[in-house]
Amino acid sequence: MPLGLIALAIGGFGIGLTEFVIMGLLPEVAADFQVSEAAAGWLITGYALSVVVGAMVLTAAVTRFSRKHVLVALMVLFIAGNLLSALAPDYGTMMIGRIIAALCHGAFFGIGSVVAASLVAPHKKAGAIAIMFTGLTAANVLGVPFGTLLGQGYGWRSTFWAITLIGLVALVGLVTLVPNIGRPSASAGGLLGELRAFRSGQVWLSILVTVFGFGGMFGAFTYIAFTLTEVSGFASSTVPWLLVLFGGGMFLGNILGGKAADRSIDRTLIVILAGLAVVLVFFALTAQSPVATIVSLFLMGAFGFATVSGLQLRVMKYASAAPTLASSANIGAFNLGNALGAWIGGLTISAGLGYTSSIWAGVGMTLAALTVIVVAESTARARRVPVATNSTAAMTA
């Protein structure tokens, strides 16, 4: 395994920890800055929105530069944002620190996906992308619980100091372990060339699958604490450990999904999305059973995150001449899906349909993603067949 993938995974671990650990520290942050928990929650929303902006704007601004140098610069930005958060004297400064750290998120994973794929043989590209995203899944499995415990025991700022240190380790790894693969090829045409990739209908279909597919999982996951305590009957003290179980499913699904996507991207996505829909239906119907809930939680994480490397590689495949901006746009699509799924799930709960209604909303979004990928695969196959038929006819003549 190329050592550069380890550096990318460490960077992914730090970024994932920055995004998710704040959820467990909101009470401490709100108390320190003397703001409501709702206001503290904007530190999460502001981060998510900044990810979408950074994924497009920052990537567009650096398309002509060496990808390794860009990754190094993005990690410096990440370190600066978390350092500012650790030192923040007030809520406004904390928000600025969160925004700065978030701006690098989409661009790092987008450009990092292109770099990871370039480090291995063509038949191992999805697996390489999955290794990079292993850092993100590990952040959920290990980083968030221990980061929360650290913040609760030694103050929330200690967690951001720890994240800053992780950023420094990742920076050293990027500088020393990631080879300089040079600037994007001249044939990519710079920013205009990157934008031309969006003329492909398959690129847009891939992004749409990402929005609906990830939105389906997060529509169910956003309100999972309420489902676990109010429907399944678990004590609130067990929720963090149940989320570790969910993270374990994410970790396993990410690895296995990457290996499967290296054999067939579209077939893998179709099978996984169909499996996720079945798991969510099972979860919604059996949420009153603690045992069934535990099984559903693990499988939801596994099937939900098994799509990631395949979705990322599919966008890069159909934007192969200039994949950087399209790859980063797909990272933004993951976050857009998160926000959309949470919003739709919240609407169903607000309508008085119960906490399992958000899971049913996730089923609907997952089925929408499944429909889009089936249409996309059929369209792509139909365009390939005439070419093969014409070639055969020419050889026969």
Sequence and secondary structure as in RCSB ss.txt:
>XXXX:A:sequence
MPLGLIALAIGGFGIGLTEFVIMGLLPEVAADFQVSEAAAGWLITGYALSVVVGAMVLTAAVTRFSRKHVLVALM
VLFIAGNLLSALAPDYGTMMIGRIIAALCHGAFFGIGSVVAASLVAPHKKAGAIAIMFTGLTAANVLGVPFGTLL
GQGYGWRSTFWAITLIGLVALVGLVTLVPNIGRPSASAGGLLGELRAFRSGQVWLSILVTVFGFGGMFGAFTYIA
FTLTEVSGFASSTVPWLLVLFGGGMFLGNILGGKAADRSIDRTLIVILAGLAVVLVFFALTAQSPVATIVSLFLM
GAFGFATVSGLQLRVMKYASAAPTLASSANIGAFNLGNALGAWIGGLTISAGLGYTSSIWAGVGMTLAALTVIVV
AESTARARRVPVATNSTAAMTA
>XXXX:A:secstr
  HHHHHHHHHHHHHHHHHHHHHHHHHHHHHHHT  HHHHHHHHHHHHHHHHHHHHHHHHHTTTS HHHHHHHHH
HHHHHHHHHHHH SSHHHHHHHHHHHHHHHHHHHHHHHHHHHHTS GGGHHHHHHHHHHHHHHIIIIIHHHHHHH
HHHH HHHHHHHHHHHHHHHHHHHHHHS    S  GGG HHHHHHHGGG HHHHHHHHHHHHHHHHHHHHHTTHH
HIIIIIS   GGGHHHHHHHHHHHHHHHHHHHHHHHTT HHHHHHHHHHHHHHHHHHHHHHTT HHHHHHHHHHH
HHHHHTTHHHHHHHHHHHTTTSHHHHHHHHHHHHHHHHHHHHHHHHHHHHTT  TTHHHHHHHHHHHHHHHHHHH
HHHHHHHHHHHHHHHHHHHHH 
